[in-house]
Amino acid sequence: MSLKENIDYMKTELTAQEQFIENFVKAEKIFKKYKMLIFGALVGIVILIIAMFGYDYMDEQKKIKANIAFNEFLIDTNNEKAIATLKDNSKNLYEIAMHIKDENHIPDVAVFKEIAMFQNAVKNGDTKTIDSLLSNNNFLFKDYAVVIKALQAIKADDLKLAEQTIKMLPKDSMSGDLASLLEHYIATKSN
């Protein structure tokens, strides 16, 4: 290497180091200017993370207490302490416990309300309620409700409605075999 190349190399090295030091000084000035804001944000993030973990932990503990209380209730349905614990920790389990204790009590849980509505509709032959339940995609017993509606239509000699109702069942339904039997019955009865 010649002396000129060495000097050029040293200049580029010094320039790189100067830029690094200059950037470091700029960052230090920004940090000093916004030091309180940066520390506040970091403390806020730490508090938020602790609060989230605390909430999750407390929620988990409530679920554990409720499950233990529900098991105690199942052993002794007159256990008032378990019922009070359920009432404080899990509204849904409390409602189910009240239904177990008194069968006339319809739990204030969406699934149970739908089941109770469906049972009453079948018992009373209320096709409007069954139709409204069928329009709910999240209804737990949708396939069963379709079959019941088709059977009610067959019983009322409305074979066209029964045939349309059976076609509401998806092809991959567990009630597919029953649906094909009903379709066969409808076809033979209409001839």
LUMVOKOL-334868 format. One record per atom (N, C-alpha, C): residue number from 1; residue in three letters; atom name; x, y, z. Coordinates in steps of 0.001 Angstrom, whole numbers, always signed. Layout:
# residues N
{NUM; ala; CA; {X; Y; Z}} ...
//
This chain:
# residues 191
{1; met; N; {+827; -1184; +0}} {1; met; CA; {+0; +0; +0}} {1; met; C; {+876; +1252; +0}} {2; ser; N; {+448; +2188; -753}} {2; ser; CA; {+1197; +3428; -801}} {2; ser; C; {+720; +4358; +298}} {3; leu; N; {+1443; +5361; +496}} {3; leu; CA; {+1123; +6327; +1527}} {3; leu; C; {-207; +7006; +1237}} {4; lys; N; {-490; +7298; -30}} {4; lys; CA; {-1739; +7950; -413}} {4; lys; C; {-2926; +7029; -119}} {5; glu; N; {-2793; +5740; -422}} {5; glu; CA; {-3873; +4791; -152}} {5; glu; C; {-4121; +4686; +1344}} {6; asn; N; {-3042; +4685; +2127}} {6; asn; CA; {-3183; +4629; +3585}} {6; asn; C; {-3922; +5858; +4112}} {7; ile; N; {-3604; +7021; +3576}} {7; ile; CA; {-4253; +8253; +4024}} {7; ile; C; {-5729; +8229; +3634}} {8; asp; N; {-6038; +7769; +2424}} {8; asp; CA; {-7439; +7674; +1996}} {8; asp; C; {-8212; +6677; +2869}} {9; tyr; N; {-7564; +5567; +3157}} {9; tyr; CA; {-8199; +4554; +4027}} {9; tyr; C; {-8475; +5148; +5402}} {10; met; N; {-7540; +5873; +5969}} {10; met; CA; {-7694; +6484; +7291}} {10; met; C; {-8809; +7530; +7269}} {11; lys; N; {-8900; +8288; +6159}} {11; lys; CA; {-9961; +9290; +6053}} {11; lys; C; {-11344; +8628; +6078}} {12; thr; N; {-11502; +7542; +5298}} {12; thr; CA; {-12808; +6867; +5274}} {12; thr; C; {-13124; +6258; +6635}} {13; glu; N; {-12132; +5706; +7308}} {13; glu; CA; {-12353; +5145; +8657}} {13; glu; C; {-12761; +6235; +9629}} {14; leu; N; {-12087; +7364; +9580}} {14; leu; CA; {-12418; +8485; +10467}} {14; leu; C; {-13814; +9013; +10158}} {15; thr; N; {-14176; +9080; +8894}} {15; thr; CA; {-15501; +9554; +8513}} {15; thr; C; {-16571; +8620; +9065}} {16; ala; N; {-16367; +7309; +8974}} {16; ala; CA; {-17333; +6342; +9500}} {16; ala; C; {-17454; +6473; +11013}} {17; gln; N; {-16319; +6638; +11683}} {17; gln; CA; {-16345; +6787; +13141}} {17; gln; C; {-16989; +8111; +13536}} {18; glu; N; {-16717; +9167; +12757}} {18; glu; CA; {-17328; +10458; +13034}} {18; glu; C; {-18851; +10358; +12913}} {19; gln; N; {-19335; +9675; +11861}} {19; gln; CA; {-20774; +9521; +11673}} {19; gln; C; {-21389; +8717; +12819}} {20; phe; N; {-20701; +7680; +13251}} {20; phe; CA; {-21198; +6885; +14369}} {20; phe; C; {-21303; +7749; +15623}} {21; ile; N; {-20269; +8517; +15927}} {21; ile; CA; {-20265; +9375; +17117}} {21; ile; C; {-21333; +10468; +16975}} {22; glu; N; {-21465; +11021; +15782}} {22; glu; CA; {-22469; +12058; +15543}} {22; glu; C; {-23881; +11502; +15771}} {23; asn; N; {-24157; +10301; +15244}} {23; asn; CA; {-25467; +9674; +15448}} {23; asn; C; {-25704; +9354; +16920}} {24; phe; N; {-24667; +8923; +17602}} {24; phe; CA; {-24771; +8627; +19029}} {24; phe; C; {-25113; +9893; +19813}} {25; val; N; {-24469; +11010; +19472}} {25; val; CA; {-24733; +12288; +20151}} {25; val; C; {-26166; +12737; +19878}} {26; lys; N; {-26649; +12575; +18623}} {26; lys; CA; {-28033; +12935; +18292}} {26; lys; C; {-29015; +12091; +19104}} {27; ala; N; {-28751; +10787; +19180}} {27; ala; CA; {-29627; +9896; +19935}} {27; ala; C; {-29620; +10279; +21409}} {28; glu; N; {-28462; +10657; +21925}} {28; glu; CA; {-28371; +11051; +23329}} {28; glu; C; {-29173; +12326; +23583}} {29; lys; N; {-29111; +13285; +22656}} {29; lys; CA; {-29889; +14524; +22801}} {29; lys; C; {-31387; +14219; +22806}} {30; ile; N; {-31827; +13356; +21879}} {30; ile; CA; {-33248; +12983; +21816}} {30; ile; C; {-33654; +12272; +23101}} {31; phe; N; {-32793; +11380; +23577}} {31; phe; CA; {-33106; +10651; +24813}} {31; phe; C; {-33222; +11612; +25989}} {32; lys; N; {-32306; +12553; +26100}} {32; lys; CA; {-32359; +13519; +27206}} {32; lys; C; {-33617; +14376; +27112}} {33; lys; N; {-33988; +14752; +25887}} {33; lys; CA; {-35157; +15612; +25688}} {33; lys; C; {-36446; +14881; +26056}} {34; tyr; N; {-36564; +13585; +25665}} {34; tyr; CA; {-37800; +12828; +25879}} {34; tyr; C; {-37638; +11722; +26920}} {35; lys; N; {-36680; +11890; +27823}} {35; lys; CA; {-36376; +10850; +28813}} {35; lys; C; {-37603; +10484; +29638}} {36; met; N; {-38325; +11454; +30139}} {36; met; CA; {-39494; +11182; +30992}} {36; met; C; {-40594; +10477; +30197}} {37; leu; N; {-40786; +10906; +28973}} {37; leu; CA; {-41811; +10284; +28129}} {37; leu; C; {-41462; +8824; +27819}} {38; ile; N; {-40206; +8570; +27527}} {38; ile; CA; {-39772; +7196; +27220}} {38; ile; C; {-39926; +6307; +28449}} {39; phe; N; {-39476; +6799; +29608}} {39; phe; CA; {-39617; +6003; +30836}} {39; phe; C; {-41089; +5803; +31200}} {40; gly; N; {-41894; +6836; +30993}} {40; gly; CA; {-43329; +6720; +31262}} {40; gly; C; {-43977; +5664; +30394}} {41; ala; N; {-43609; +5658; +29105}} {41; ala; CA; {-44160; +4659; +28182}} {41; ala; C; {-43727; +3251; +28589}} {42; leu; N; {-42462; +3100; +28964}} {42; leu; CA; {-41976; +1779; +29385}} {42; leu; C; {-42685; +1311; +30653}} {43; val; N; {-42839; +2221; +31617}} {43; val; CA; {-43546; +1866; +32856}} {43; val; C; {-45002; +1524; +32545}} {44; gly; N; {-45622; +2288; +31657}} {44; gly; CA; {-47006; +2007; +31261}} {44; gly; C; {-47145; +631; +30619}} {45; ile; N; {-46222; +280; +29757}} {45; ile; CA; {-46255; -1033; +29103}} {45; ile; C; {-46082; -2144; +30126}} {46; val; N; {-45152; -1955; +31064}} {46; val; CA; {-44939; -2974; +32106}} {46; val; C; {-46187; -3128; +32963}} {47; ile; N; {-46802; -2010; +33347}} {47; ile; CA; {-48030; -2067; +34169}} {47; ile; C; {-49149; -2744; +33392}} {48; leu; N; {-49277; -2434; +32109}} {48; leu; CA; {-50308; -3063; +31279}} {48; leu; C; {-50104; -4574; +31197}} {49; ile; N; {-48875; -5008; +31004}} {49; ile; CA; {-48583; -6448; +30920}} {49; ile; C; {-48900; -7125; +32251}} {50; ile; N; {-48511; -6504; +33348}} {50; ile; CA; {-48803; -7076; +34672}} {50; ile; C; {-50311; -7142; +34893}} {51; ala; N; {-51028; -6094; +34510}} {51; ala; CA; {-52482; -6079; +34671}} {51; ala; C; {-53145; -7181; +33848}} {52; met; N; {-52660; -7379; +32608}} {52; met; CA; {-53238; -8432; +31761}} {52; met; C; {-53017; -9810; +32380}} {53; phe; N; {-51789; -10072; +32844}} {53; phe; CA; {-51520; -11362; +33476}} {53; phe; C; {-52322; -11512; +34762}} {54; gly; N; {-52465; -10429; +35515}} {54; gly; CA; {-53248; -10474; +36746}} {54; gly; C; {-54711; -10774; +36478}} {55; tyr; N; {-55268; -10126; +35450}} {55; tyr; CA; {-56672; -10375; +35097}} {55; tyr; C; {-56870; -11823; +34660}} {56; asp; N; {-55979; -12312; +33823}} {56; asp; CA; {-56081; -13705; +33374}} {56; asp; C; {-55982; -14666; +34550}} {57; tyr; N; {-55077; -14380; +35474}} {57; tyr; CA; {-54908; -15237; +36653}} {57; tyr; C; {-56179; -15220; +37509}} {58; met; N; {-56728; -14043; +37745}} {58; met; CA; {-57949; -13935; +38562}} {58; met; C; {-59127; -14638; +37882}} {59; asp; N; {-59229; -14485; +36561}} {59; asp; CA; {-60303; -15144; +35819}} {59; asp; C; {-60167; -16663; +35913}} {60; glu; N; {-58955; -17151; +35808}} {60; glu; CA; {-58705; -18590; +35918}} {60; glu; C; {-59059; -19096; +37320}} {61; gln; N; {-58725; -18316; +38336}} {61; gln; CA; {-59040; -18712; +39714}} {61; gln; C; {-60553; -18751; +39934}} {62; lys; N; {-61288; -17798; +39332}} {62; lys; CA; {-62749; -17806; +39441}} {62; lys; C; {-63323; -19067; +38796}} {63; lys; N; {-62780; -19448; +37644}} {63; lys; CA; {-63255; -20655; +36959}} {63; lys; C; {-62987; -21894; +37799}} {64; ile; N; {-61818; -21951; +38409}} {64; ile; CA; {-61473; -23109; +39250}} {64; ile; C; {-62422; -23175; +40444}} {65; lys; N; {-62655; -22043; +41109}} {65; lys; CA; {-63579; -22006; +42253}} {65; lys; C; {-64977; -22449; +41832}} {66; ala; N; {-65427; -21953; +40674}} {66; ala; CA; {-66762; -22292; +40193}} {66; ala; C; {-66865; -23779; +39876}} {67; asn; N; {-65843; -24341; +39261}} {67; asn; CA; {-65876; -25772; +38935}} {67; asn; C; {-65873; -26635; +40193}} {68; ile; N; {-65076; -26247; +41178}} {68; ile; CA; {-65051; -26983; +42445}} {68; ile; C; {-66418; -26891; +43115}} {69; ala; N; {-66993; -25678; +43129}} {69; ala; CA; {-68312; -25488; +43745}} {69; ala; C; {-69377; -26283; +42998}} {70; phe; N; {-69294; -26342; +41675}} {70; phe; CA; {-70284; -27098; +40901}} {70; phe; C; {-70176; -28592; +41210}} {71; asn; N; {-68952; -29095; +41338}} {71; asn; CA; {-68778; -30499; +41711}} {71; asn; C; {-69352; -30769; +43096}} {72; glu; N; {-69127; -29847; +44038}} {72; glu; CA; {-69703; -29995; +45381}} {72; glu; C; {-71219; -29960; +45306}} {73; phe; N; {-71763; -29088; +44455}} {73; phe; CA; {-73210; -29009; +44288}} {73; phe; C; {-73765; -30312; +43730}} {74; leu; N; {-73061; -30903; +42762}} {74; leu; CA; {-73544; -32161; +42181}} {74; leu; C; {-73581; -33284; +43215}} {75; ile; N; {-72661; -33234; +44185}} {75; ile; CA; {-72660; -34239; +45259}} {75; ile; C; {-73829; -34001; +46203}} {76; asp; N; {-74051; -32732; +46561}} {76; asp; CA; {-75133; -32369; +47479}} {76; asp; C; {-75847; -31154; +46907}} {77; thr; N; {-77035; -31356; +46321}} {77; thr; CA; {-77757; -30260; +45674}} {77; thr; C; {-78320; -29247; +46670}} {78; asn; N; {-78233; -29521; +47951}} {78; asn; CA; {-78702; -28572; +48964}} {78; asn; C; {-77546; -27772; +49567}} {79; asn; N; {-76372; -27865; +49012}} {79; asn; CA; {-75183; -27182; +49512}} {79; asn; C; {-75277; -25688; +49171}} {80; glu; N; {-75734; -24902; +50134}} {80; glu; CA; {-75936; -23464; +49906}} {80; glu; C; {-74619; -22718; +49696}} {81; lys; N; {-73548; -23192; +50351}} {81; lys; CA; {-72245; -22549; +50186}} {81; lys; C; {-71771; -22696; +48731}} {82; ala; N; {-71958; -23884; +48168}} {82; ala; CA; {-71567; -24119; +46772}} {82; ala; C; {-72412; -23270; +45827}} {83; ile; N; {-73702; -23147; +46130}} {83; ile; CA; {-74585; -22333; +45283}} {83; ile; C; {-74157; -20868; +45328}} {84; ala; N; {-73820; -20380; +46526}} {84; ala; CA; {-73372; -18987; +46652}} {84; ala; C; {-72063; -18764; +45896}} {85; thr; N; {-71161; -19735; +45988}} {85; thr; CA; {-69886; -19621; +45260}} {85; thr; C; {-70140; -19604; +43749}} {86; leu; N; {-71047; -20442; +43284}} {86; leu; CA; {-71386; -20445; +41857}} {86; leu; C; {-71978; -19108; +41433}} {87; lys; N; {-72853; -18562; +42267}} {87; lys; CA; {-73487; -17284; +41937}} {87; lys; C; {-72445; -16172; +41812}} {88; asp; N; {-71426; -16216; +42673}} {88; asp; CA; {-70389; -15179; +42657}} {88; asp; C; {-69387; -15361; +41520}} {89; asn; N; {-69139; -16605; +41100}} {89; asn; CA; {-68023; -16865; +40185}} {89; asn; C; {-68409; -17266; +38769}} {90; ser; N; {-69589; -17838; +38566}} {90; ser; CA; {-69960; -18267; +37217}} {90; ser; C; {-71473; -18256; +37061}} {91; lys; N; {-71954; -17253; +36340}} {91; lys; CA; {-73399; -17118; +36135}} {91; lys; C; {-73973; -18325; +35402}} {92; asn; N; {-73261; -18810; +34380}} {92; asn; CA; {-73771; -19934; +33593}} {92; asn; C; {-73876; -21210; +34429}} {93; leu; N; {-72835; -21524; +35195}} {93; leu; CA; {-72904; -22718; +36038}} {93; leu; C; {-73960; -22571; +37123}} {94; tyr; N; {-74134; -21358; +37621}} {94; tyr; CA; {-75181; -21119; +38618}} {94; tyr; C; {-76562; -21399; +38014}} {95; glu; N; {-76787; -20902; +36803}} {95; glu; CA; {-78076; -21131; +36137}} {95; glu; C; {-78313; -22622; +35889}} {96; ile; N; {-77266; -23330; +35501}} {96; ile; CA; {-77400; -24782; +35281}} {96; ile; C; {-77704; -25482; +36596}} {97; ala; N; {-77044; -25059; +37670}} {97; ala; CA; {-77308; -25655; +38995}} {97; ala; C; {-78745; -25411; +39410}} {98; met; N; {-79250; -24216; +39138}} {98; met; CA; {-80647; -23923; +39491}} {98; met; C; {-81604; -24792; +38676}} {99; his; N; {-81242; -25089; +37440}} {99; his; CA; {-82064; -25972; +36612}} {99; his; C; {-82027; -27405; +37154}} {100; ile; N; {-80870; -27836; +37612}} {100; ile; CA; {-80758; -29178; +38185}} {100; ile; C; {-81604; -29270; +39451}} {101; lys; N; {-81572; -28225; +40243}} {101; lys; CA; {-82324; -28204; +41494}} {101; lys; C; {-83827; -28116; +41238}} {102; asp; N; {-84227; -27328; +40255}} {102; asp; CA; {-85642; -27147; +39923}} {102; asp; C; {-85781; -27252; +38412}} {103; glu; N; {-86324; -28353; +37921}} {103; glu; CA; {-86399; -28591; +36476}} {103; glu; C; {-87269; -27572; +35749}} {104; asn; N; {-88144; -26890; +36456}} {104; asn; CA; {-88986; -25866; +35821}} {104; asn; C; {-88231; -24569; +35582}} {105; his; N; {-87081; -24426; +36232}} {105; his; CA; {-86249; -23230; +36041}} {105; his; C; {-85491; -23372; +34721}} {106; ile; N; {-85761; -22446; +33797}} {106; ile; CA; {-85046; -22459; +32519}} {106; ile; C; {-83812; -21592; +32685}} {107; pro; N; {-82649; -22177; +32532}} {107; pro; CA; {-81407; -21413; +32738}} {107; pro; C; {-81295; -20237; +31776}} {108; asp; N; {-80742; -19158; +32274}} {108; asp; CA; {-80526; -17970; +31460}} {108; asp; C; {-79206; -18120; +30703}} {109; val; N; {-79113; -19213; +29951}} {109; val; CA; {-77951; -19509; +29121}} {109; val; C; {-78513; -19725; +27722}} {110; ala; N; {-77913; -19091; +26730}} {110; ala; CA; {-78474; -19070; +25375}} {110; ala; C; {-78803; -20473; +24855}} {111; val; N; {-77908; -21430; +25045}} {111; val; CA; {-78131; -22783; +24524}} {111; val; C; {-79368; -23403; +25181}} {112; phe; N; {-79486; -23236; +26491}} {112; phe; CA; {-80629; -23813; +27190}} {112; phe; C; {-81935; -23124; +26805}} {113; lys; N; {-81882; -21826; +26579}} {113; lys; CA; {-83092; -21122; +26145}} {113; lys; C; {-83562; -21670; +24803}} {114; glu; N; {-82613; -21863; +23884}} {114; glu; CA; {-82980; -22393; +22567}} {114; glu; C; {-83533; -23810; +22673}} {115; ile; N; {-82916; -24629; +23517}} {115; ile; CA; {-83398; -26000; +23687}} {115; ile; C; {-84799; -25992; +24284}} {116; ala; N; {-85019; -25152; +25302}} {116; ala; CA; {-86342; -25060; +25928}} {116; ala; C; {-87377; -24558; +24925}} {117; met; N; {-87003; -23553; +24120}} {117; met; CA; {-87922; -23058; +23089}} {117; met; C; {-88257; -24164; +22100}} {118; phe; N; {-87232; -24916; +21708}} {118; phe; CA; {-87442; -25999; +20745}} {118; phe; C; {-88355; -27081; +21323}} {119; gln; N; {-88096; -27466; +22569}} {119; gln; CA; {-88938; -28492; +23199}} {119; gln; C; {-90387; -28034; +23293}} {120; asn; N; {-90595; -26797; +23701}} {120; asn; CA; {-91960; -26273; +23794}} {120; asn; C; {-92612; -26184; +22421}} {121; ala; N; {-91849; -25796; +21414}} {121; ala; CA; {-92393; -25697; +20061}} {121; ala; C; {-92798; -27067; +19535}} {122; val; N; {-91986; -28081; +19784}} {122; val; CA; {-92324; -29442; +19342}} {122; val; C; {-93560; -29935; +20079}} {123; lys; N; {-93584; -29690; +21379}} {123; lys; CA; {-94721; -30145; +22195}} {123; lys; C; {-96023; -29489; +21743}} {124; asn; N; {-95950; -28197; +21387}} {124; asn; CA; {-97152; -27452; +21003}} {124; asn; C; {-97392; -27421; +19498}} {125; gly; N; {-96494; -28020; +18715}} {125; gly; CA; {-96635; -28019; +17264}} {125; gly; C; {-96450; -26633; +16671}} {126; asp; N; {-95646; -25805; +17288}} {126; asp; CA; {-95415; -24421; +16871}} {126; asp; C; {-94329; -24372; +15798}} {127; thr; N; {-94749; -24369; +14535}} {127; thr; CA; {-93780; -24392; +13441}} {127; thr; C; {-93076; -23045; +13263}} {128; lys; N; {-93700; -21953; +13684}} {128; lys; CA; {-93059; -20638; +13548}} {128; lys; C; {-91812; -20557; +14423}} {129; thr; N; {-91906; -21069; +15649}} {129; thr; CA; {-90738; -21052; +16539}} {129; thr; C; {-89648; -21967; +15993}} {130; ile; N; {-90050; -23123; +15483}} {130; ile; CA; {-89068; -24037; +14900}} {130; ile; C; {-88386; -23368; +13704}} {131; asp; N; {-89156; -22660; +12876}} {131; asp; CA; {-88575; -21946; +11726}} {131; asp; C; {-87586; -20874; +12183}} {132; ser; N; {-87939; -20153; +13245}} {132; ser; CA; {-87023; -19108; +13717}} {132; ser; C; {-85735; -19731; +14262}} {133; leu; N; {-85837; -20888; +14911}} {133; leu; CA; {-84641; -21574; +15398}} {133; leu; C; {-83804; -22104; +14230}} {134; leu; N; {-84465; -22568; +13190}} {134; leu; CA; {-83748; -23076; +12016}} {134; leu; C; {-82999; -21958; +11287}} {135; ser; N; {-83508; -20741; +11376}} {135; ser; CA; {-82826; -19631; +10713}} {135; ser; C; {-81556; -19215; +11463}} {136; asn; N; {-81412; -19667; +12711}} {136; asn; CA; {-80202; -19370; +13494}} {136; asn; C; {-79131; -20407; +13151}} {137; asn; N; {-78058; -19978; +12515}} {137; asn; CA; {-77000; -20902; +12093}} {137; asn; C; {-76262; -21544; +13261}} {138; asn; N; {-76321; -20926; +14433}} {138; asn; CA; {-75615; -21458; +15587}} {138; asn; C; {-76481; -22376; +16445}} {139; phe; N; {-77712; -22650; +16010}} {139; phe; CA; {-78594; -23515; +16793}} {139; phe; C; {-77983; -24913; +16859}} {140; leu; N; {-77854; -25416; +18069}} {140; leu; CA; {-77147; -26661; +18318}} {140; leu; C; {-77825; -27873; +17665}} {141; phe; N; {-79139; -27918; +17678}} {141; phe; CA; {-79880; -29082; +17185}} {141; phe; C; {-80566; -28789; +15853}} {142; lys; N; {-79867; -28079; +14976}} {142; lys; CA; {-80479; -27653; +13726}} {142; lys; C; {-80926; -28844; +12871}} {143; asp; N; {-80075; -29848; +12708}} {143; asp; CA; {-80440; -31023; +11893}} {143; asp; C; {-81640; -31747; +12492}} {144; tyr; N; {-81632; -31884; +13799}} {144; tyr; CA; {-82744; -32546; +14483}} {144; tyr; C; {-84035; -31752; +14286}} {145; ala; N; {-83922; -30434; +14357}} {145; ala; CA; {-85098; -29580; +14172}} {145; ala; C; {-85652; -29712; +12757}} {146; val; N; {-84760; -29858; +11769}} {146; val; CA; {-85219; -30051; +10379}} {146; val; C; {-86018; -31351; +10275}} {147; val; N; {-85510; -32406; +10871}} {147; val; CA; {-86202; -33694; +10821}} {147; val; C; {-87556; -33601; +11520}} {148; ile; N; {-87594; -32961; +12685}} {148; ile; CA; {-88854; -32806; +13429}} {148; ile; C; {-89860; -32009; +12608}} {149; lys; N; {-89399; -30916; +11969}} {149; lys; CA; {-90306; -30112; +11154}} {149; lys; C; {-90852; -30933; +9988}} {150; ala; N; {-89994; -31747; +9363}} {150; ala; CA; {-90450; -32591; +8251}} {150; ala; C; {-91470; -33618; +8745}} {151; leu; N; {-91217; -34197; +9913}} {151; leu; CA; {-92167; -35167; +10468}} {151; leu; C; {-93515; -34508; +10789}} {152; gln; N; {-93467; -33275; +11302}} {152; gln; CA; {-94716; -32558; +11570}} {152; gln; C; {-95470; -32277; +10280}} {153; ala; N; {-94735; -31942; +9224}} {153; ala; CA; {-95378; -31686; +7937}} {153; ala; C; {-95993; -32968; +7375}} {154; ile; N; {-95310; -34095; +7538}} {154; ile; CA; {-95864; -35382; +7081}} {154; ile; C; {-97122; -35710; +7873}} {155; lys; N; {-97059; -35467; +9162}} {155; lys; CA; {-98217; -35739; +10026}} {155; lys; C; {-99411; -34876; +9608}} {156; ala; N; {-99151; -33649; +9150}} {156; ala; CA; {-100211; -32749; +8714}} {156; ala; C; {-100565; -32964; +7234}} {157; asp; N; {-100021; -34007; +6616}} {157; asp; CA; {-100242; -34331; +5203}} {157; asp; C; {-99805; -33216; +4253}} {158; asp; N; {-98794; -32462; +4636}} {158; asp; CA; {-98219; -31436; +3772}} {158; asp; C; {-96888; -31985; +3241}} {159; leu; N; {-96984; -32882; +2271}} {159; leu; CA; {-95809; -33580; +1762}} {159; leu; C; {-94848; -32653; +1022}} {160; lys; N; {-95401; -31622; +378}} {160; lys; CA; {-94543; -30674; -329}} {160; lys; C; {-93623; -29940; +664}} {161; leu; N; {-94193; -29470; +1789}} {161; leu; CA; {-93401; -28803; +2820}} {161; leu; C; {-92392; -29775; +3432}} {162; ala; N; {-92803; -31004; +3663}} {162; ala; CA; {-91899; -32015; +4225}} {162; ala; C; {-90704; -32242; +3301}} {163; glu; N; {-90981; -32320; +1994}} {163; glu; CA; {-89903; -32533; +1022}} {163; glu; C; {-88949; -31338; +982}} {164; gln; N; {-89504; -30136; +1007}} {164; gln; CA; {-88664; -28922; +1017}} {164; gln; C; {-87835; -28860; +2304}} {165; thr; N; {-88429; -29248; +3411}} {165; thr; CA; {-87740; -29190; +4701}} {165; thr; C; {-86574; -30168; +4733}} {166; ile; N; {-86788; -31392; +4255}} {166; ile; CA; {-85720; -32401; +4252}} {166; ile; C; {-84546; -31936; +3401}} {167; lys; N; {-84819; -31185; +2334}} {167; lys; CA; {-83745; -30699; +1473}} {167; lys; C; {-82875; -29649; +2165}} {168; met; N; {-83319; -29147; +3317}} {168; met; CA; {-82527; -28172; +4077}} {168; met; C; {-81327; -28829; +4760}} {169; leu; N; {-81380; -30146; +4936}} {169; leu; CA; {-80264; -30838; +5590}} {169; leu; C; {-79047; -30861; +4667}} {170; pro; N; {-77891; -30553; +5204}} {170; pro; CA; {-76684; -30641; +4378}} {170; pro; C; {-76386; -32103; +4014}} {171; lys; N; {-75689; -32301; +2917}} {171; lys; CA; {-75372; -33659; +2456}} {171; lys; C; {-74511; -34432; +3453}} {172; asp; N; {-73649; -33717; +4181}} {172; asp; CA; {-72760; -34389; +5133}} {172; asp; C; {-73348; -34481; +6540}} {173; ser; N; {-74641; -34266; +6664}} {173; ser; CA; {-75293; -34295; +7969}} {173; ser; C; {-75312; -35713; +8534}} {174; met; N; {-75226; -35786; +9857}} {174; met; CA; {-75326; -37086; +10528}} {174; met; C; {-76732; -37665; +10370}} {175; ser; N; {-77693; -36825; +10063}} {175; ser; CA; {-79075; -37264; +9876}} {175; ser; C; {-79361; -37598; +8421}} {176; gly; N; {-78326; -37741; +7623}} {176; gly; CA; {-78493; -38015; +6190}} {176; gly; C; {-79259; -39298; +5905}} {177; asp; N; {-78969; -40364; +6669}} {177; asp; CA; {-79675; -41630; +6444}} {177; asp; C; {-81161; -41479; +6748}} {178; leu; N; {-81465; -40796; +7847}} {178; leu; CA; {-82857; -40565; +8205}} {178; leu; C; {-83541; -39698; +7152}} {179; ala; N; {-82822; -38721; +6631}} {179; ala; CA; {-83371; -37847; +5596}} {179; ala; C; {-83704; -38639; +4333}} {180; ser; N; {-82830; -39544; +3944}} {180; ser; CA; {-83118; -40348; +2741}} {180; ser; C; {-84315; -41265; +2977}} {181; leu; N; {-84461; -41800; +4185}} {181; leu; CA; {-85648; -42608; +4502}} {181; leu; C; {-86921; -41778; +4411}} {182; leu; N; {-86867; -40559; +4943}} {182; leu; CA; {-88042; -39687; +4867}} {182; leu; C; {-88351; -39298; +3432}} {183; glu; N; {-87321; -39034; +2633}} {183; glu; CA; {-87541; -38710; +1219}} {183; glu; C; {-88198; -39884; +498}} {184; his; N; {-87754; -41080; +790}} {184; his; CA; {-88354; -42277; +190}} {184; his; C; {-89815; -42411; +614}} {185; tyr; N; {-90073; -42187; +1903}} {185; tyr; CA; {-91449; -42280; +2416}} {185; tyr; C; {-92344; -41246; +1732}} {186; ile; N; {-91830; -40019; +1605}} {186; ile; CA; {-92602; -38956; +958}} {186; ile; C; {-92883; -39312; -505}} {187; ala; N; {-91869; -39860; -1189}} {187; ala; CA; {-92039; -40218; -2602}} {187; ala; C; {-93080; -41326; -2757}} {188; thr; N; {-93051; -42320; -1878}} {188; thr; CA; {-94013; -43420; -2001}} {188; thr; C; {-95419; -42964; -1601}} {189; lys; N; {-95520; -42082; -626}} {189; lys; CA; {-96835; -41630; -171}} {189; lys; C; {-97486; -40694; -1187}} {190; ser; N; {-96665; -39907; -1901}} {190; ser; CA; {-97240; -38961; -2856}} {190; ser; C; {-97676; -39655; -4142}} {191; asn; N; {-97243; -40865; -4381}} {191; asn; CA; {-97674; -41602; -5586}} {191; asn; C; {-98938; -42301; -5330}} 
//
